[in-house]
Amino acid sequence: MKLDLPRVIGHRGACADAPENTLESFREAHRQGARWIEFDVRLARDDVAIVLHDTTLDRTTTARGPARAIDSASLATIDAGSWFGPAFAQARVPTLAATLALASELGLGCNVELKAEPGDAAALAKAVAAEIAGSDLTLLLSSFDPDCVAACAEFAPSVPRGALIDGRWGADPIATARSYGCTTLNARADQALGFTGFGLPVLAYTVNDPGQATMLWARGIAGVFSDRPGLLLAAAA
């Protein structure tokens, strides 16, 4: 399951210039030249996969409370852009289906990060697998939660998987990632270099400084997630 990984992946789209995890942000990442985007998925009340980073709606929408408590149809009516700026008042919390459709239209690869509530890992992976079934998109499914990665291996075995490394991956995270069949290791920029040299490409987050990105590439990091993909793409060129 080898991937043609880009040097720069738009983090939540191009979230320095548009509200994160919205279709507007993904279009902006494409406008800036990104070939891939990264975004977060979780479940709404009706078990539809939606694109949202936080457990609650409080930070990035005009609504309040847990996203898991609201169905996807209601989420589609909520303003998810005004917090960023008045020009984005029409932005909404997109479904995974709508996001994949836009990615297909724009020719974008996708790093889909699964964020499951306790007990949701299998249900979320199953919902994601159903949406990507038969897709011709270039995809990477990743998570901080090993249970999510294991569920992805069960429900979407042919799709590459990435381990977002933190303490949940145990004392030997490389061995754990290999045991789950991971294709990439995704790590914080200040820790990423420690994961090079093990035979798996390393992706570092979140990098917005061209000098830091250039150093990481030179030292073996395959790609970086950036809120400003256009800025780093200029450095890569």
N, C-alpha and C positions, 0 to 999 in steps of 0.2 A: 504494500500500500504506500508506495513512494509518492510524495507530493512535490510539485514544482512550487516551492515556497517563495513568495516575494520578499524583498528586503524590508518593505514597509507595509504594514497592515493598518487600515484605518480603525482606530479604537472607538468603539460605539459609533462608528461612522467617521465623521470629522468633528468631534464633539467640542473642540475649541471654537468652532465657527457656526455650529448649528446645534439644536437641542439633541442631546445624546439619545441613541437608540430609537430614532424616528426615521421615517422615510426621507425626510428633508436632510437629515444628517448623512444618510447613505448616499443620497444624490450629490451632496457636497463633497464627500470623499471621492466619488467618481470624478467630479469636476476637477478636483485637485490632482487627479492622475492615479489614485490608488487602484490596484488590481484586485485587492482583497479588502473585505471589511470584517470586523469582529463585532459581535453583539451578544446580548444575554437573553436567555429564554427561561420562562417559568410558566406555571399553570394558572389560568383563571379559574373561577368557581366551576365552570362547566367543562373543565379539563381540556380547554383549548390552549395550545401553546401560544403565548404572547411574548413580545419583546420588551423587557423591562429589567433594569439592574436590581433595584431595591426590592426588599420584601414588601414594603409599603409604597403607596402612591404619593406620600407626602412631599418628597423632595422635588420630584420632576413633573408633577401634574397639579391641577387645581383641586383635585379630590384628596380625601384623607382615608387612612385605614389600609388594611392588608389587601394586596392585589388578589390574593386567593379567595377573598370574600366577595368579589364582584365578577359577574359573568362577562364574557368577551364582547357581547353586544353593547352592554353598558359602557365598557371601557372605550369602545369606539366613539363615544360621544364626549369623552373627557378631554379637555385642553391639556396637551402635554408639551406646549411650546412657549406659552406666555412667560413662564419663569425665566426663560433664556432671553427673551426679547419680544416686544409687541409684534414684530414682523412675522413671528412664528405661532401666532394664536390659533392657526388652523391645524397645527401638528397634533397628531393623535398617537396613542399607544398602539403600535401595529401588531397584527397577528404574525406568527411565523410564516404562515402561508403568503400573506401580502409581501413580507420582506423577501422571501425566496422568489416570488414573482418579479419583484423589482430587480433583484440581483441577476436573475436570468435575462431580463430586458437589457440591463447595463453590462452584462458579461463579467460580473464580479464573483470571485471566489469568496467563501464564507467560513470564518471560524465561529461556530455556534457554541457559545458557552452555556452549559446547562446549570441552572441554579434551582435546586429542589428544596422545598420545605421538608421538614422531617417526615419520613414515610412516603415521600413523593417520588423518589428516584426512579422506580420502575415505571410509574405512570407517566412521568415526564419524558423518559427515554422512549417509551412506547408512542407517545404523542408526536415526538420529534421524528421518530422513525416513519410514522405514517405519513407525515408531511413531505419527507424527503424521498420516499419510495419512488423509484423510477426517474428521479431527477438527474439531469445531465450536468448539474453544477459541480464545481470543485469544492469539496466540503471537508472540514475538520471539526469533529465533535470533541469538546474539551470540558473539563470540570475540575474544581477543587475537591469534589466529593468522589472518592474511589467507587462508591456504590453507583453513582451515575455513570461512570466510565464502564463499569462492569455491565450495567443494564444496556448501555449502548452496544457493547460487544454482543449482547444477547439479541437485541431487537434490530440492530443495523450492523451486522458483522462485517459487511464489505466496506463500510465507511471508515476512513482513518480516524484515530482517536488521539487526543493530547492530554497529558497529565499536567494540570496546574498545581505545581508543587508547593505544598505547605506541610505543616506538622501532621496532617491526617494521612500522609503517605508513608509514615513509619520511619524507623531508624535507617532503613536503606531504601530511599524513595526510588532510586534507579531500578533496583530489583523489582519493587512493587509495580512500577510503571511497565516494566517489561512483562511482568506476569499478567497484566491486563491488555497486553498487545498494543501498547501505545506507540504511535509513530513519531510524536514530538514530545519534548519537555518544555513546558511554558513556565517561566519563572520571573520573579521581580528583577528589575534591571540590576539592582545592587547585589543580587545573588546568582544571576544567570551564568556568569563565567565559571562558577563552581560546578556546573552541570555539563560543561563541554568535555569532549574527549571520551565519551561513553558510547559513541556510535549512533546516537540519536540527535537530530537537529534540535537546537534550542531556540526558542522564541522568547524575547524579553519584553516586559511591560513595566511601566508606561514611559516611553522615551520621547521627549519633545525638544531636546537639545541636539542640534546637528553634530556638535563635537562629540557628545557622548555616543550618539549612534555610530559615527565613523569609527570610534575606538572599539565599540562592541563588534561591529562587522569585522574589523581587522583582527580581532582576537577570537573569531570563530563562531560568533552568534549568527544564526541563519537569517533572522528577521526580527524586527521590532514592531510593537504596537504603538501607535502614536495618535494623539489627539489632533495633531497638525501634520497629516500625511504629506501634504504638498511641500511643506518646508523640508521634511526629511528626504523626500524624493529628489529635491533639488541638490541636497548634499550627496545623495547616492550617485547622482549623475556626474 
